[in-house]
């Protein structure tokens, strides 16, 4: 399906929101959707187990590995990745249909998925990518440990993956240090609504951002 030229009245916008596991992307996404009714969330498919409180078709489409492989082979996924032994993917039709009709779409995905989407030339002009950073790696670990029905080995895998994800921060358009839900939501809202002219401090080349990232990557979780 063709995507309209971004300069046309029908040009849409694709906002990507990423963070390490436990970094708060689901919470911030929920706040953005509440504040901006013109923003539509893309729902990913996943092979991971449904968590308590999650609703199929609202949080994710929970499918089998066999069904995931079928959709991937049929070219139905815009991007796909494997995280913590589970498979995730973004249905292509929904994204392209929304952009064609001039809508804004919020896509909550991992860094690997974002990098795949950035390689798709038909989406380049519509893409704004936001990455949430934790204040400290210990805080990220504490959030993971507080989740129900998780174990130390799984959390250790997630925290190790977090270091790798943070290392690619400079591939995003904006970086937000997730100090509070209110502050992070306000910044993300400005970016999503094209009101980010004064947010140079959220750019990946900002000295404070680069310093914070370097500090995070040096931290050891105990």
VOMARLUM-47643 format. One record per atom (N, C-alpha, C, O): residue in one letter; x negated, y, z. Coordinates in steps of 0.001 Angstrom, whole numbers, padded with zeros to 6 digits, always signed. Layout:
<nodes>
aXYZ...
</nodes>
This chain:
<nodes>
x-000849-001201+000000x+000000+000000+000000x-000880+001244+000000x-001754+001369+000857x-000670+002184-000953x-001513+003376-001009x-001240+004298+000159x-000125+004349+000679x-002267+005026+000568x-002133+006016+001629x-002218+007389+000997x-003100+007607+000166x-001341+008339+001347x-001344+009648+000710x-002589+010442+001035x-003272+010188+002028x-002868+011403+000181x-003985+012304+000435x-003722+013070+001720x-002600+013511+001968x-004766+013229+002543x-004570+013848+003849x-004196+015322+003762x-003707+015902+004731x-004427+015921+002606x-004058+017307+002454x-002601+017503+002090x-002123+018636+002045x-001889+016421+001829x-000495+016528+001439x+000391+016692+002660x-000033+016376+003772x+001633+017186+002478x+002545+017352+003616x+002829+016039+004337x+003195+016034+005512x+002660+014932+003630x+002969+013646+004235x+001766+012993+004901x+001871+011870+005395x+000627+013676+004923x-000567+013061+005490x-000394+012716+006953x-000020+013577+007748x-000658+011477+007324x-000523+011045+008707x-001828+011150+009467x-002807+011704+008968x-001836+010617+010675x-003038+010635+011507x-003134+009334+012282x-002146+008841+012825x-004337+008789+012324x-004592+007554+013056x-005545+007860+014205x-006713+008182+013986x-005039+007756+015426x-005834+008023+016627x-006230+006700+017252x-005374+005910+017649x-007524+006461+017339x-008025+005252+017997x-008454+005598+019415x-009143+006592+019642x-008044+004776+020358x-008450+004933+021754x-009120+003647+022206x-008517+002574+022185x-010384+003771+022616x-011151+002603+023056x-011759+002866+024425x-011914+004012+024846x-012096+001789+025102x-012794+001854+026383x-013253+000452+026714x-012677-000511+026206x-014272+000300+027550x-014612-001043+028032x-013435-001637+028794x-012559-000904+029254x-013409-002930+028927x-012362-003583+029700x-012344-003016+031120x-013372-002979+031796x-011158-002573+031566x-011048-001939+032869x-011272-000443+032838x-011259+000211+033881x-011479+000112+031637x-011814+001531+031516x-010633+002475+031507x-010821+003692+031495x-009412+001944+031513x-008235+002797+031627x-007536+003134+030328x-006672+004011+030306x-007890+002455+029237x-007292+002832+027949x-005792+002548+027902x-005049+003310+027284x-005334+001482+028532x-003896+001181+028515x-003108+002245+029269x-002041+002664+028819x-003624+002678+030403x-002956+003715+031197x-002903+005036+030451x-001854+005678+030391x-004033+005446+029880x-004080+006719+029157x-003193+006657+027919x-002522+007635+027589x-003183+005530+027240x-002318+005371+026068x-000854+005544+026449x-000097+006203+025737x-000456+004956+027566x+000913+005090+028021x+001288+006530+028314x+002401+006961+028010x+000360+007279+028905x+000614+008686+029192x+000715+009506+027912x+001553+010403+027812x-000133+009203+026934x-000082+009917+025655x+001255+009702+024956x+001857+010642+024437x+001707+008461+024949x+002975+008149+024300x+004146+008828+025001x+005132+009203+024366x+004025+008980+026323x+005083+009658+027078x+005109+011145+026763x+006181+011742+026667x+003935+011746+026602x+003847+013186+026379x+004142+013585+024935x+004667+014669+024681x+003806+012712+024000x+003946+013051+022588x+004866+012047+021903x+004411+010980+021490x+006153+012370+021775x+007105+011439+021165x+006868+011226+019679x+007445+010311+019091x+006023+012059+019054x+005727+011869+017630x+004610+010859+017413x+004293+010511+016275x+004016+010391+018498x+002916+009431+018416x+003469+008011+018544x+004166+007696+019509x+003162+007172+017584x+003661+005800+017570x+002516+004832+017866x+001450+004921+017257x+002737+003918+018792x+001689+002969+019128x+001740+001759+018204x+002796+001167+017981x+000575+001410+017675x+000451+000172+016918x+000258-000978+017901x-000555-000884+018820x+000993-002046+017709x+000920-003184+018617x+000047-004269+017984x+000338-004751+016890x-001006-004638+018672x-001939-005642+018163x-001425-007053+018412x-000581-007281+019278x-001948-007984+017641x-001706-009400+017908x-002905-009942+018674x-004030-009482+018478x-002671-010910+019538x-003763-011497+020302x-003472-012950+020633x-002320-013371+020737x-004548-013697+020793x-004423-015102+021191x-004605-015275+022698x-004502-016391+023205x-004876-014180+023422x-005097-014349+024857x-003766-014574+025568x-002699-014290+025025x-003851-015088+026788x-002653-015374+027565x-001986-014077+028034x-002650-013074+028294x-000699-014128+028131x+000087-012986+028577x-000138-012776+030074x-000041-013718+030860x-000439-011529+030464x-000677-011213+031867x+000634-010870+032570x+001612-010504+031919x+000654-010986+033884x+001867-010601+034625x+002260-009164+034325x+001420-008265+034364x+003527-008947+034028x+004020-007608+033733x+003976-007224+032273x+004621-006254+031875x+003230-007960+031460x+003166-007657+030032x+004398-008205+029317x+004954-009234+029703x+004810-007497+028270x+005985-007893+027494x+005570-008125+026053x+004942-007270+025428x+005926-009291+025533x+005628-009617+024147x+006368-008662+023219x+007579-008477+023347x+005644-008060+022291x+006247-007102+021385x+006162-005668+021864x+006435-004742+021100x+005783-005468+023127x+005567-004115+023644x+004090-003872+023906x+003531-002870+023459x+003450-004801+024641x+002030-004664+024940x+001178-005284+023834x+000234-004665+023341x+001515-006489+023459x+000879-007209+022355x+001910-008145+021750x+002966-008393+022333x+001589-008658+020573x+002274-009832+020056x+001383-011023+020407x+000282-011157+019872x+001849-011869+021287x+001058-013017+021735x+001317-014189+020796x+002433-014704+020721x+000273-014603+020082x+000414-015654+019082x-000644-016722+019296x-001594-016529+020056x-000472-017849+018620x-001428-018952+018727x-002656-018671+017857x-002617-017817+016972x-003730-019391+018116x-004939-019269+017297x-004638-019682+015856x-005176-019089+014920x-003801-020672+015670x-003444-021114+014326x-002725-020009+013552x-003015-019769+012380x-001785-019342+014220x-001063-018255+013579x-001990-017074+013297x-001868-016416+012263x-002912-016810+014214x-003875-015724+014011x-004715-016002+012774x-004910-015116+011942x-005212-017224+012648x-006042-017599+011504x-005263-017472+010197x-005817-017066+009175x-003983-017818+010235x-003163-017724+009024x-003020-016272+008586x-003156-015957+007404x-002746-015392+009543x-002586-013986+009200x-003902-013384+008694x-003909-012561+007779x-004992-013801+009293x-006297-013307+008866x-006600-013756+007440x-007059-012962+006620x-006342-015029+007145x-006591-015563+005804x-005707-014906+004756x-006108-014771+003601x-004511-014498+005150x-003568-013869+004222x-003804-012371+004059x-003077-011702+003325x-004827-011841+004745x-005131-010420+004624x-004152-009512+005326x-003997-008352+004945x-003482-010026+006357x-002466-009247+007053x-003025-008400+008196x-002283-007642+008821x-004323-008521+008476x-004913-007805+009600x-005859-006717+009103x-006735-006967+008275x-005669-005515+009619x-006501-004388+009248x-007903-004523+009826x-008886-004137+009193x-007985-005060+011006x-009263-005350+011662x-009036-006505+012614x-007902-006787+013002x-010101-007163+012984x-009987-008270+013935x-011302-008414+014684x-012370-008065+014181x-011198-008928+015874x-012389-009133+016676x-012137-010209+017711x-010995-010591+017966x-013213-010691+018304x-013126-011679+019375x-013781-011085+020610x-014957-010723+020584x-013023-010985+021682x-013508-010405+022926x-013201-011367+024060x-012060-011803+024220x-014218-011698+024849x-014047-012579+026007x-013393-013911+025613x-012631-014485+026390x-013693-014392+024413x-013161-015679+023964x-011768-015616+023375x-011223-016642+022969x-011176-014424+023319x-009837-014259+022759x-009903-013444+021475x-010803-012623+021299x-008948-013671+020581x-008923-012997+019293x-007876-011890+019297x-006783-012057+019838x-008224-010748+018684x-007347-009597+018583x-007331-009106+017144x-008335-009221+016441x-006207-008561+016699x-006134-008023+015354x-005038-006977+015232x-004086-006959+016011x-005188-006107+014242x-004214-005044+013995x-003449-005332+012715x-004057-005411+011648x-002128-005492+012789x-001330-005702+011574x-001486-004530+010607x-001291-003375+010986x-001835-004829+009369x-002129-003773+008396x-000885-003048+007923x-000908-001823+007799x+000200-003761+007656x+001380-003150+007049x+001924-001992+007871x+002274-000946+007326x+001994-002181+009186x+002574-001143+010039x+001764+000149+009935x+002331+001226+009753x+000434+000042+010052x-000418+001223+010007x-000231+001973+008694x-000017+003185+008690x-000311+001253+007590x-000238+001892+006282x+001132+002495+006012x+001239+003559+005402x+002173+001819+006465x+003516+002362+006288x+003703+003664+007064x+004300+004615+006561x+003191+003697+008285x+003325+004897+009111x+002547+006067+008515x+003050+007190+008486x+001336+005821+008045x+000542+006883+007449x+001196+007403+006170x+001182+008603+005898x+001761+006497+005399x+002415+006896+004154x+003610+007814+004410x+003919+008692+003605x+004273+007596+005543x+005434+008423+005875x+005055+009649+006704x+005930+010367+007188x+003741+009891+006871x+003278+011091+007557x+003299+011028+009064x+003291+012068+009722x+003326+009824+009634x+003409+009670+011088x+002023+009637+011731x+001011+009398+011072x+002017+009887+013041x+000804+009734+013842x+000868+008386+014560x+001881+008034+015163x-000229+007644+014481x-000274+006305+015059x-001392+006238+016082x-002507+006692+015823x-001094+005670+017249x-002094+005438+018290x-002481+003973+018259x-001632+003090+018377x-003759+003727+018100x-004274+002362+018009x-005239+002127+019163x-006309+002734+019209x-004872+001252+020094x-005693+000948+021268x-006456-000340+020985x-005894-001434+021052x-007739-000199+020670x-008534-001361+020276x-009930-001281+020873x-010334-000258+021426x-010654-002387+020747x-012031-002452+021217x-012971-001803+020199x-012576-001506+019071x-014213-001589+020615x-015187-000901+019781x-015475-001638+018476x-015659-001010+017434x-015515-002961+018532x-015792-003721+017317x-014707-003502+016273x-015002-003398+015082x-013463-003433+016709x-012370-003173+015794x-012445-001777+015213x-012182-001582+014026x-012802-000798+016040x-012939+000571+015561x-013984+000653+014460x-013785+001347+013463x-015080-000039+014632x-016155+000021+013639x-015715-000585+012313x-016143-000131+011251x-014869-001600+012365x-014347-002173+011124x-013435-001184+010406x-013508-001035+009186x-012582-000512+011167x-011647+000428+010570x-012385+001620+009953x-011978+002131+008909x-013464+002060+010595x-014219+003181+010057x-014850+002852+008705x-015208+003754+007948x-014982+001584+008410x-015564+001182+007132x-014531+001128+006013x-014882+000899+004856x-013273+001335+006346x-012218+001277+005333x-012005+002677+004752x-011449+003541+005430x-012435+002917+003518x-012398+004274+002953x-011004+004867+002856x-010851+006087+002893x-009973+004015+002731x-008623+004553+002591x-008088+005137+003890x-007039+005781+003893x-008808+004917+005011x-008353+005431+006300x-009236+006540+006857x-008889+007166+007859x-010364+006787+006220x-011356+007714+006765x-010786+009089+007087x-011049+009631+008160x-010019+009652+006180x-009519+011020+006366x-008421+011136+007418x-008018+012241+007782x-007949+010022+007895x-006830+010029+008836x-007255+009648+010249x-006433+009598+011164x-008540+009383+010417x-009017+008735+011636x-009636+009719+012613x-010480+010533+012237x-009211+009642+013881x-009851+010323+014999x-010055+009290+016094x-009092+008692+016574x-011297+009079+016490x-011623+008004+017436x-012081+008580+018774x-012985+009415+018826x-011444+008123+019856x-011736+008570+021220x-012250+007388+022035x-011689+006293+021979x-013323+007619+022793x-013870+006570+023655x-013865+007042+025097x-014357+008128+025406x-013306+006220+025984x-013284+006524+027416x-014490+005892+028103x-014748+004698+027957x-015213+006700+028844x-016341+006215+029625x-015967+006142+031108x-015210+006985+031589x-016481+005154+031836x-016273+005151+033290x-017184+006175+033952x-018170+006619+033363x-016844+006544+035178x-017717+007436+035932x-018994+006704+036306x-020089+007249+036170x-018857+005464+036780x-020004+004602+037081x-019672+003179+036651x-018502+002830+036493x-020689+002371+036465x-020469+000972+036129x-019904+000209+037320x-019168-000763+037147x-020245+000647+038529x-019698+000007+039721x-018195+000234+039802x-017450-000666+040187x-017745+001440+039438x-016318+001720+039429x-015609+000816+038428x-014513+000323+038694x-016237+000602+037278x-015651-000283+036268x-015540-001704+036811x-014515-002362+036627x-016578-002175+037473x-016552-003510+038072x-015445-003612+039124x-014731-004613+039177x-015302-002591+039950x-014275-002606+040992x-012876-002685+040396x-012004-003360+040943x-012657-001998+039273x-011353-002073+038610x-011085-003486+038095x-009977-004006+038224x-012092-004085+037522x-011935-005455+037023x-011655-006416+038166x-010798-007292+038056x-012377-006250+039257x-012210-007143+040401x-010833-007000+041043x-010336-007935+041671x-010220-005828+040883x-008909-005591+041487x-007766-006182+040670x-006631-006234+041144x-008049-006623+039462x-006990-007209+038636x-006567-008561+039187x-007406-009323+039669x-005290-008866+039123x-004839-010183+039597x-005283-011290+038661x-005383-011099+037449x-005545-012443+039241x-005837-013653+038482x-007059-013531+037577x-007061-014052+036462x-008086-012852+038049x-009351-012850+037337x-010403-013487+038236x-010238-013546+039455x-011477-013958+037631x-012542-014563+038422x-013851-013853+038155x-013974-013084+037201x-014828-014118+039006x-016098-013398+038942x-016832-013645+037631x-017454-012732+037087x-016764-014874+037119x-017468-015175+035874x-016873-014400+034702x-017602-013866+033867x-015551-014343+034648x-014900-013582+033583x-015243-012105+033692x-015529-011454+032686x-015216-011575+034906x-015548-010173+035092x-016997-009883+034749x-017315-008804+034250x-017868-010829+035011x-019278-010646+034657x-019448-010554+033144x-020239-009750+032652x-018706-011377+032408x-018746-011296+030950x-018228-009949+030470x-018782-009349+029549x-017174-009488+031096x-016588-008222+030681x-017527-007051+030963x-017632-006137+030145x-018200-007064+032090x-019092-005957+032416x-020311-005965+031508x-020816-004903+031144x-020794-007149+031138x-021914-007222+030202x-021499-006711+028828x-022261-006003+028168x-020304-007065+028401x-019800-006541+027133x-019652-005023+027182x-019835-004339+026175x-019320-004509+028357x-019139-003065+028496x-020423-002308+028172x-020379-001260+027529x-021558-002830+028611x-022826-002171+028295x-023011-002065+026780x-023436-001030+026267x-022687-003148+026076x-022819-003143+024625x-021880-002162+023964x-022261-001480+023012x-020645-002081+024458x-019672-001151+023881x-020093+000302+024107x-019992+001131+023202x-020561+000603+025306x-020966+001964+025624x-022137+002411+024753x-022250+003590+024418x-022998+001482+024392x-024167+001819+023582x-023794+002366+022212x-024607+003032+021571x-022568+002094+021750x-022122+002577+020441x-021226+003810+020565x-020436+004102+019667x-021351+004524+021673x-020486+005683+021927x-020576+006735+020815x-019589+007404+020510x-021760+006878+020212x-021946+007957+019233x-021260+007689+017895x-021347+008516+016987x-020584+006556+017757x-019806+006300+016552x-018373+006833+016683x-017587+006763+015739x-018051+007361+017854x-016736+007947+018096x-016772+009453+017862x-017836+010072+017885x-015609+010027+017639x-015513+011470+017420x-015508+012243+018734x-016054+013343+018819x-014887+011658+019759x-014785+012314+021059x-015045+011315+022179x-014687+010141+022085x-015677+011810+023239x-015977+011012+024422x-015318+011670+025628x-015474+012871+025853x-014581+010875+026402x-013949+011380+027619x-014428+010541+028803x-014257+009322+028814x-015021+011190+029790x-015375+010500+031027x-014103+010423+031867x-013554+011447+032272x-013645+009207+032121x-012338+009003+032745x-012418+009177+034266x-012427+008207+035023x-012475+010436+034682x-012557+010735+036113x-011202+010609+036797x-011092+010020+037872x-010175+011164+036166x-008810+011041+036685x-007868+010813+035506x-008169+011198+034376x-006738+010190+035779x-005754+009948+034728x-005258+011273+034161x-005136+011420+032944x-004974+012233+035027x-004433+013524+034584x-005417+014258+033676x-005034+014762+032620x-006671+014318+034083x-007677+015036+033296x-007921+014354+031957x-007975+015015+030920x-008066+013038+031980x-008336+012300+030749x-007160+012378+029783x-007346+012512+028573x-005952+012294+030326x-004760+012387+029485x-004670+013755+028831x-004344+013856+027648x-004955+014805+029584x-004886+016161+029040x-005871+016341+027892x-005533+016941+026872x-007063+015834+028049x-008073+015944+026989x-007674+015120+025772x-007765+015594+024640x-007230+013887+026005x-006818+013034+024889x-005622+013621+024152x-005522+013497+022931x-004724+014254+024881x-003544+014877+024274x-003958+016019+023346x-003419+016161+022248x-004911+016824+023790x-005393+017911+022939x-005996+017353+021646x-005763+017892+020564x-006756+016294+021764x-007378+015694+020582x-006326+015115+019653x-006391+015307+018439x-005365+014413+020213x-004330+013759+019403x-003424+014766+018714x-002845+014467+017669x-003296+015963+019294x-002399+016977+018724x-003168+018077+017998x-002656+019177+017794x-004409+017764+017611x-005228+018698+016816x-005464+020025+017529x-005486+021083+016899x-005639+019960+018844x-005901+021165+019630x-007249+021023+020337x-007385+021364+021512x-008252+020510+019597x-009519+020141+020225x-010666+021085+019870x-011833+020716+020003x-010344+022302+019417x-011396+023216+018976x-012364+023561+020107x-013554+023758+019861x-011874+023635+021323x-012738+024013+022435x-013336+022841+023186x-013822+023006+024305x-013306+021667+022592x-013765+020461+023299x-015131+019975+022816x-015357+018774+022672x-016029+020913+022571x-017374+020521+022158x-018046+019652+023217x-018868+018796+022889x-017696+019870+024497x-018287+019085+025583x-017859+017628+025530x-018427+016793+026234x-016864+017309+024703x-016420+015921+024543x-017008+015263+023299x-016684+014116+022991x-017857+015974+022593x-018482+015400+021413x-019653+014502+021827x-020317+014787+022824x-019914+013432+021087x-020978+012501+021489x-022378+013113+021475x-023281+012591+022129x-022575+014218+020737x-023896+014837+020703x-024116+015852+021819x-025190+016445+021916x-023095+016056+022669x-023240+016979+023789x-024257+016422+024788x-024273+015222+025064x-025093+017292+025319x-026172+016859+026209x-025634+016145+027444x-026199+015133+027858x-024554+016650+028041x-024014+016018+029247x-023447+014634+028938x-023552+013719+029755x-022856+014486+027775x-022346+013174+027370x-023500+012205+027192x-023451+011080+027691x-024538+012630+026484x-025682+011747+026240x-026381+011373+027546x-026826+010239+027720x-026471+012328+028448x-027099+012066+029750x-026271+011065+030555x-026817+010163+031191x-024947+011238+030521x-024067+010321+031264x-024158+008905+030715x-024194+007940+031479x-024194+008782+029415x-024305+007456+028805x-025621+006792+029196x-025645+005617+029562x-026709+007543+029118x-028009+006989+029490x-028019+006528+030937x-028605+005496+031265x-027369+007298+031801x-027288+006934+033211x-026469+005653+033403x-026853+004783+034184x-025352+005539+032696x-024517+004333+032800x-025296+003099+032376x-025241+002069+033048x-026005+003191+031292x-026727+002042+030761x-027882+001615+031661x-028367+000488+031560x-028328+002524+032548x-029397+002194+033496x-028868+001608+034803x-029636+001064+035597x-027565+001717+035027x-026991+001280+036301x-026853-000240+036353x-026522-000882+035356x-027107-000789+037511x-026969-002234+037764x-025825-002450+038727x-025791-001867+039811x-024880-003296+038323x-023728-003580+039174x-024094-004668+040167x-024693-005679+039802x-023730-004455+041429x-024048-005446+042465x-022758-005989+043088x-022812-006834+043981
</nodes>
